[in-house]
């Protein structure tokens, strides 16, 4: 049976409904975090495209209407290169593209390209698949990419555990900004200094505005890493390891916050 096509009419109401952020500050923080957290996944063209979409997403926060040709002209790349870059950004969950049609003649017009909130990529809770996602081939392709990331992460971790072969331990070259306790733990499973540094960068981004001591942050990071290893061994990783680790870190930070609030309310006699 042929699937029913999904049609979005280009209108102000549609653009408002597609908007994913309440404020420009939220959008700015999200784009900054994507570029920091996924720096190993994004090439220069992807970053340039993301920056351009960011700049042109102010009227309806997070939504832009640039054609691929326009994007290519603005950053000096071919249309084909821009299509590949947008596909990569979509596979990572950073953006989502919607085909739009004019209400006057129902002919296709510029796609709406929507920057997704952090929860779409780094959220730990699996969201239910909507009927729209089932019918949208772009989403189907994205799911296949997530499964591929999952298989690669599991294989990589198992191989590192089984075949712990070092010709001079690369983790010795890990940045001194990474605490030794965290480096020693992570190096039992990953022999890449870059991987360990990227995992620590997740922690720094998540705790940058929180008032915890360095020791508390390090302990939390180690607890989160242990949970990450368990998730990988149980084959529960939907995206890359950094996305999963982001979700785990934020869950533990939430638990710490509620525990501290409970203790404070208890001391004050509120409960």
Buried (B, 14 or more C-beta within 10 A) or exposed (E): EEEEEEEBEBEEEBBEEBBBBEEEEBBEEBBEBBBEBBEEBBEEBBBBBBEBBBEBBEEBBBBBBBBBEBBBBBBEBEBEBBEBBBBBBBBBBBBBBBBBBEEEEEEEBBBBBBBBBBBBBBBBEEEEEEEEBEEBEBBEEBEEBBEEBBEEBBEBBEEBEEEEEEEEEBBEEBEEEBBEEBBEBBBEBBBBBEBBBBBBBBBEBBBEEEEEEEEEBBBBBBBBBEBBBEBBEEEEBBBBBBBBBBBBBBBBBEEBEEEEEEEEEEEEEEE
